[in-house]
């Protein structure tokens, strides 16, 4: 019996494309839980939102978080609900304007 492919959400794919234009930071979680490591890293580095934080939990698993003005969110949630984040919209429009000026 043939397996059906899982349908990919257009809204999520659009959100993923938008997140590609956001600055990314990578780190290892160490002894902390991944979300705690992300929060400590944001505070120590003074990262301004919006930003994507990639936290390597172990050699196989990487957790993705989105740093916004409203706080820290899972990247998958932001991909699906990118329209709820005005900072994403503003940063994309800014990048498009810069690309148009060149």
Secondary structure, 3 states (H helix, E strand, C coil): CCCCCCCCCHHHHHHHHHHCCCCEEEEECCCCCHHHHHHHHHHHHCCCCCEEEEEECCCCCEEEEEEECCEEEEHHHHHHCHHHCHHHHHHHHHHHHHHHHC
